[in-house]
Amino acid sequence: MTAIQNAAAIAALTATVNKLATDSQTYNLLTMGALAFTMQAGFLCLEVGTIRMKNTRPVLIKNLIDVCVTAFFYWGFGYAFAFGESQLQTNKKNAGFIGDTNYFLLR
């Protein structure tokens, strides 16, 4: 193989590895989010199991509101903290503690 063919093969392999890394990060994010919501459902069952039958509806509504508020705040702020870029750092390879872009998924 020539040097040009080697460079092309390395570039193709690098692109494949980068796509695989992005796909695995997306899979991990979705899986961990599903586990967090499953834990919320488990806590709901625990909480409903410890109260009287007449108080079940308010507890269900409270937990539903809890899930909605949590999802909203993660959408608004959590994603930006976890995956946003830090504009305070001049060297982008050493990002800051939390991201400060992409709030409410806006660029």
C-alpha positions in Angstrom: 0.0 0.0 0.0 1.1 3.5 -0.7 1.3 6.3 1.8 -1.8 7.9 0.2 -3.8 4.7 0.6 -2.6 4.4 4.2 -3.7 7.9 5.0 -7.1 7.3 3.4 -7.5 4.1 5.4 -6.5 5.8 8.6 -9.0 8.7 8.0 -11.8 6.2 7.3 -11.0 4.3 10.4 -10.9 7.5 12.5 -14.3 8.6 11.2 -15.7 5.1 12.1 -14.3 5.2 15.6 -15.6 8.8 16.2 -19.1 7.7 15.0 -19.0 4.6 17.2 -18.0 6.8 20.2 -20.9 9.2 19.6 -23.4 6.4 19.2 -22.2 4.7 22.4 -22.5 8.0 24.3 -26.0 8.4 23.0 -27.0 4.9 24.0 -25.5 5.4 27.4 -27.4 8.6 27.9 -30.7 7.1 26.9 -30.2 4.0 29.0 -29.3 5.9 32.1 -32.2 8.2 31.6 -34.6 5.2 31.4 -33.1 3.7 34.6 -33.6 7.0 36.4 -37.3 7.1 35.4 -37.6 3.4 36.4 -36.2 4.3 39.8 -38.8 7.1 40.0 -41.5 4.5 39.3 -40.1 2.2 42.0 -40.1 5.1 44.5 -43.7 5.8 43.6 -44.7 2.1 44.3 -42.8 2.3 47.7 -44.5 5.6 48.6 -48.0 4.4 47.6 -47.5 1.2 49.5 -46.9 2.9 52.8 -50.0 5.1 52.9 -53.7 4.5 53.2 -55.8 4.0 50.1 -57.6 7.3 50.3 -54.3 9.2 50.0 -53.1 7.4 46.9 -54.3 9.9 44.3 -52.4 13.0 45.8 -49.2 10.9 46.0 -49.6 9.8 42.4 -50.1 13.4 41.3 -47.2 14.6 43.3 -44.9 12.1 41.8 -46.1 12.9 38.2 -45.5 16.6 38.8 -42.1 15.7 40.2 -41.2 13.8 37.0 -42.4 16.6 34.8 -40.6 19.3 36.7 -37.4 17.2 36.8 -37.5 16.6 33.0 -38.1 20.3 32.3 -35.2 21.4 34.4 -32.9 18.8 32.9 -34.0 19.9 29.4 -33.3 23.6 30.4 -30.2 23.3 32.5 -28.9 19.8 33.0 -28.0 19.1 29.4 -26.1 22.4 29.2 -24.2 21.6 32.4 -23.3 18.1 31.2 -22.7 18.6 27.5 -22.3 22.3 26.9 -19.0 23.9 26.1 -17.3 26.2 28.6 -16.7 29.6 27.2 -14.5 30.6 30.1 -11.7 28.4 29.0 -9.4 29.5 26.2 -8.1 26.0 25.6 -11.1 23.9 24.5 -9.3 20.6 25.3 -9.4 21.5 29.0 -13.1 22.4 29.4 -14.4 24.0 32.6 -16.2 22.3 35.4 -19.7 22.7 33.8 -20.8 23.8 30.4 -22.3 27.3 30.0 -23.8 27.0 26.5 -26.9 25.2 25.1 -29.3 26.2 27.8 -32.8 25.0 26.8 -30.9 23.4 23.9 -30.4 26.8 22.2 -27.1 27.6 20.7 
